[in-house]
Amino acid sequence: MERSGRVVAVTGGSGGIGFAIARRRAALGDRVLITGRRPGPLQSAAEAIGPQASALACDSADPASARQIVDAAVERFGRLDVVVANAAHVPALSSLLDADEADIDLVWQTNVAGPLRLVRAAVAGPFADGGVVVMVGSLGGQALQPDMGLYSASKAALHHLTRILAAELGPAVRVNAVAPGLVRTEGARVGWEAAEAMIRARSPMARLGEADDIADAVDFLVDDGSSWLTGQILVVDGGASVQLGRRTRRTAAATTAAAAAATTAAAATTAADGGRQ
Ligand SMILES: NC(=O)c1ccc[n+]([C@@H]2O[C@H](COP(=O)([O-])OP(=O)(O)OC[C@H]3O[C@@H](n4cnc5c(N)ncnc54)[C@H](OP(=O)(O)O)[C@@H]3O)[C@@H](O)[C@H]2O)c1
């Protein structure tokens, strides 16, 4: 594996996609600062990653957390090169009109204001000479999904924030986002548990996403192979966003069989007609 040697802060790095990203970066030789709200799982995650990981318990919805994260990285590791804004609040399913008042505020603070504050804190300090930002958006930020309007709108805002920050911060700082489809994590269990069979049948890649699929994409956005890439939203969804335009293998096979049957029937009709002539 390529040895990177950078310092990476991952919000929500105590579980799910954030943990996979942090574990991967540590495996590549980076030192990682991971955050989460619950100290127990956070500490366990840091221990599972190993000595290159350090934990900071904080809530990304708290405006003070951005400075705390940047300061902790610099104090503990002497620098900060990459921020991955991954923590998000996922509200209960509801129409926009019925969305809970508290959720409206929490979604905005966690999913949009939190990442913006984190970038501002990094740029005001350790990113003065350059840095890399990766936002963890969502396929929901590009598509309409029933009863997920509040969450989806926050991710759409995060995607646009990504583009605007890229325009404002280049060339020193690159800013991109990864937009996952449905990924097998605890946080998304209600979504994938009920839908896994359907996803296997209909999605072009015929499987759910795994947290490591997203870590793969984040690696690309962090590393120098993407050095000319900024302001982009990289959708990583196993093809879910193109499945409606695609015949499934079963449909294709059924169509081929139907075409063969039609050809046989036509040949039989022609033969019969020929016999009558
Ligand atoms: N899984 C999917 O299908 C999917 C699809 C599209 C996009 N995404 C995005 O991917 C990201 C990660 O999702 P996930 O499925 O991995 O979630 P997850 O399994 O619920 O894990 C989220 C992690 O973030 C921490 N966290 C949650 N809220 C936080 C906050 N306010 N401040 C700091 N840490 C917080 C959690 O720990 P604590 O609870 O202890 O804080 C937990 O360790 C999110 O941005 C999500 O919107 C996920």
PDBQT file of the ligand as one rigid body, heavy atoms in Angstrom, charges set to zero:
ROOT
HETATM    1  N1  LIG A 301     -25.364   4.372   5.080  1.00  0.00    +0.000 N 
HETATM    2  C1  LIG A 301     -25.960   4.858   3.978  1.00  0.00    +0.000 C 
HETATM    3  O1  LIG A 301     -26.734   4.162   3.282  1.00  0.00    +0.000 OA
HETATM    4  C2  LIG A 301     -25.670   6.271   3.546  1.00  0.00    +0.000 A 
HETATM    5  C3  LIG A 301     -26.132   6.676   2.279  1.00  0.00    +0.000 A 
HETATM    6  C4  LIG A 301     -25.874   7.968   1.853  1.00  0.00    +0.000 A 
HETATM    7  C5  LIG A 301     -25.156   8.838   2.657  1.00  0.00    +0.000 A 
HETATM    8  N2  LIG A 301     -24.725   8.426   3.897  1.00  0.00    +0.000 N 
HETATM    9  C6  LIG A 301     -23.988   9.386   4.699  1.00  0.00    +0.000 C 
HETATM   10  O2  LIG A 301     -22.816   8.774   5.205  1.00  0.00    +0.000 OA
HETATM   11  C7  LIG A 301     -22.478   9.359   6.459  1.00  0.00    +0.000 C 
HETATM   12  C8  LIG A 301     -22.294   8.276   7.487  1.00  0.00    +0.000 C 
HETATM   13  O3  LIG A 301     -23.460   7.491   7.560  1.00  0.00    +0.000 OA
HETATM   14  P1  LIG A 301     -23.457   6.043   8.259  1.00  0.00    +0.000 P 
HETATM   15  O4  LIG A 301     -24.514   5.258   7.596  1.00  0.00    +0.000 OA
HETATM   16  O5  LIG A 301     -22.073   5.526   8.351  1.00  0.00    +0.000 OA
HETATM   17  O6  LIG A 301     -23.972   6.423   9.734  1.00  0.00    +0.000 OA
HETATM   18  P2  LIG A 301     -23.902   5.573  11.082  1.00  0.00    +0.000 P 
HETATM   19  O7  LIG A 301     -23.729   4.118  10.805  1.00  0.00    +0.000 OA
HETATM   20  O8  LIG A 301     -25.094   6.000  11.866  1.00  0.00    +0.000 OA
HETATM   21  O9  LIG A 301     -22.597   6.109  11.801  1.00  0.00    +0.000 OA
HETATM   22  C9  LIG A 301     -22.526   7.471  12.077  1.00  0.00    +0.000 C 
HETATM   23  C10 LIG A 301     -21.351   7.758  12.986  1.00  0.00    +0.000 C 
HETATM   24  O10 LIG A 301     -21.305   9.179  13.173  1.00  0.00    +0.000 OA
HETATM   25  C11 LIG A 301     -21.411   9.516  14.544  1.00  0.00    +0.000 C 
HETATM   26  N3  LIG A 301     -22.259  10.709  14.626  1.00  0.00    +0.000 N 
HETATM   27  C12 LIG A 301     -23.572  10.804  14.376  1.00  0.00    +0.000 A 
HETATM   28  N4  LIG A 301     -23.997  12.056  14.584  1.00  0.00    +0.000 NA
HETATM   29  C13 LIG A 301     -22.919  12.768  14.983  1.00  0.00    +0.000 A 
HETATM   30  C14 LIG A 301     -22.722  14.117  15.358  1.00  0.00    +0.000 A 
HETATM   31  N5  LIG A 301     -23.737  14.984  15.409  1.00  0.00    +0.000 N 
HETATM   32  N6  LIG A 301     -21.465  14.517  15.696  1.00  0.00    +0.000 NA
HETATM   33  C15 LIG A 301     -20.432  13.640  15.678  1.00  0.00    +0.000 A 
HETATM   34  N7  LIG A 301     -20.562  12.346  15.350  1.00  0.00    +0.000 NA
HETATM   35  C16 LIG A 301     -21.794  11.909  15.005  1.00  0.00    +0.000 A 
HETATM   36  C17 LIG A 301     -22.031   8.303  15.225  1.00  0.00    +0.000 C 
HETATM   37  O11 LIG A 301     -21.596   8.165  16.561  1.00  0.00    +0.000 OA
HETATM   38  P3  LIG A 301     -22.431   8.858  17.772  1.00  0.00    +0.000 P 
HETATM   39  O12 LIG A 301     -23.839   8.410  17.608  1.00  0.00    +0.000 OA
HETATM   40  O13 LIG A 301     -21.767   8.359  19.010  1.00  0.00    +0.000 OA
HETATM   41  O14 LIG A 301     -22.256  10.322  17.604  1.00  0.00    +0.000 OA
HETATM   42  C18 LIG A 301     -21.522   7.143  14.361  1.00  0.00    +0.000 C 
HETATM   43  O15 LIG A 301     -20.273   6.681  14.797  1.00  0.00    +0.000 OA
HETATM   44  C19 LIG A 301     -23.592  10.355   6.763  1.00  0.00    +0.000 C 
HETATM   45  O16 LIG A 301     -23.205  11.627   6.307  1.00  0.00    +0.000 OA
HETATM   46  C20 LIG A 301     -24.736   9.848   5.932  1.00  0.00    +0.000 C 
HETATM   47  O17 LIG A 301     -25.662  10.873   5.618  1.00  0.00    +0.000 OA
HETATM   48  C21 LIG A 301     -24.972   7.171   4.343  1.00  0.00    +0.000 A 
ENDROOT
TORSDOF 0
